[in-house]
Amino acid sequence: GQTPVFPRIFGHEAGGIVESVGEGVTDLAPGDHVLPVFTGECKECAHCKSAESNMCDLLRINTDRGVMIGDGKSRFSINGKPIYHFVGTSTFSEYTVMHVGCVAKINPAAPLDKVCVLSCGISTGLGATINVAKPPKGSTVAIFGLGAVGLAAAEGARIAGASRIIGIDLNANRFEEARKFGCTEFVNPKDHDKPVQQ
């Protein structure tokens, strides 16, 4: 962020169980299984009502904001001094407090230790490919970086019907795993003297 505040509790990917809900919250109840969403949805603004955007006017990602939107205060403290929030989630904590628009209810049968990556890595990569890039069937797609987001992007390109999915990464050890997600060929920039896009 431009003006980050400290100390703060970081973290944005997680899976959890609702312990309690605040006044007026009707979408969730104690015991619900949930995933945090750092690009939340108020469900009322033009962006939330659009099929082309998830940049909510109220809950869009803000790395500088370290407090709750409703009252501008932190819900964390130590010795009477505030510890600030991070992107509305602060998941590196046993307990956290989030705006209801930053929580997605999931099936309680889903294993939290596995579906936690849906709260960012998988949804980001898959969503960027299917909903934003929208590669036409038979197209060629290049994916730079084969971590969680990149692998999900490759899966999205495969689902969309791309015929060539080129995985680009400095770590060739990632290539075999990336093949399982749809990558058909690979480029390691270390193996070339000119820019990989050439």
N, C-alpha and C positions, 0 to 999 in steps of 0.2 A: 504494500500500500504506500500511498504518498506520505501519510502522517500516522504511522502505526502507533498504537498505544500498548504499553506494557505495565505490569505483567499481564499475561493473558493465557487462556487455555486454548491451545490449537486443536486441530483435528476436524475433518469434515466427512469422512466415510465411517459408517457404523451400522449396526443393527441393534435394536433395543426393544424394551417393553415399557409401555406407558405406566408410570408410577402414580401420577395424579394429573388432573387437568384444571386449568384456570376457569374463572368465571366466564360464562357465555360460550364455552367450547362445547359443541354438540357433535362434532365429527369424530371425536375420539373418546375412549373411556379407559380407565385403569385396566391393565391386562392386555390391551391391544399391542400387537407386534408392529413395529414401525421401522422405517428407514429415514434418516435425516436427509434433507434436500437443501443445499446451500443457495440454490436459486429458487426460492419459494414462489408460491402463487397466492395472491390475495383473492383470486377468482372474480374480481370486480373490474379491474382496470382494462383498458383497451388491449394491452399486451396479453393478459391472461385469457381474454376472450378471442384472441387471434390464434389461428392454427399455424402461423408462421413465426411466432416469437414466444420465448419464455422469459423475457426480461421484465418481469413485474415491476410496475412503478414503485410499489411499496417495498417489496422484498428482494429486489435484484441484488446480486452479489456486491458486497461492499466490504473490502478488506480493512478499511479504516474504522468502520463503526465497531465499537466494542461494547455496546449496550443494547438493551431491549428497545424495540421501536416504540412500544406503547408509552413508556414513561421516561425513556432516556437514561435508565439506571441499569447497573449490572446486577445479576443474580448471584454472583460469586464474590466471596470476600475472605480475607484472612486477617485476624486481629483488627477487625473494623475497617480495613482498607480494601477498596475494590480490586478484584481480579477481573480483567475484561474478557468478553466473549470474542469468538473468531467466526467470521462469516455466518453468524446466526446459529451455529451448531455446537462448537466446542466439544468434540467427541472424544478427546483424550482425557476423559474424566469418567469416573464410575457413574455419576449422575450428571445430567445437563438440563438446561431449560431452553426451550425453543418456542418460537411463534408457531401457532397451529398450522400456518401456511407453509412451514418448512419441515413438515412431517408427512410422510406417506404411509398409510396403513397397508399392511401386507398380510398374506395368508399366514396364520400362526403355525402351520405345518412346515413352512420354509425355514431351513436351518440358518439362524442368524449369523453364524460364523462363516457361512458361504455367501449368502445373499447380500452381505454388507457391501460388496464391491458394486452392487447395483446402484448404490446411493451416489456414485460418481463415475468411476472408471468405465464400467460397461455402458451405462446409459449415455455418458458423454460421447464415447467413441461410436457406438451404434447409432445414436441419435444424430450425430454430426454427419454421418454418411447417409443414412436413410432419409432424414428430414431436411438436411441443409444442402449437402453436395448432390444428392439425388442422382447418382450415376446411372446413365441409361444402360439397358441390357446390352451386353457385348462390349462395353467400354473398357478402357485401361485406367486403372487407379494406382496412384503411388501413395504409400503411407510412410511418413517419416517418423520413426521411433516405434519400436515394437514392445512397449510396456503394456500395461492393462488397457489404456485408452487406445493405443495403436492396434492391439489385437482385436478389440471390440470394433474398431473402424474397419478392419479387414473382414470381420464377420459380417458387418453391415454391407460391405461391397459385394461379398459372396451372395448374401441374401438378395441384393438388388440385381444380381446377374452379371456382374463385371466378368469379363473373360480373362483379363490379365490383372493380377493384383500384385504389385511390386512392393515388397517390404524392404525398407531402407533403415539400417541400424548400424551403429559402430561396433556392436557386439554380435559377432557371427554365431555365438552360442544360442541366440534367440531364434534363429532361422527355422530349425526343425519344429519347434513348438508353433511358430507362426504358420507353418504349412497346415496344421490342424484347423486353423481359423480362416483358411482360404487363400493365403498368399501362394502365388504360383511361381514366383521367382524373387531373387534377392539381390540387393546391392549393398556392399559395405563401402562407404566413402573412403576408408583407409586404403582400399585396393586401387584407387584411381587418382590420377594427378589433376584431373579437371573436375569441375562441379558435376555432381551426380545427375542433375537434370539434363545434362548434355549426353 
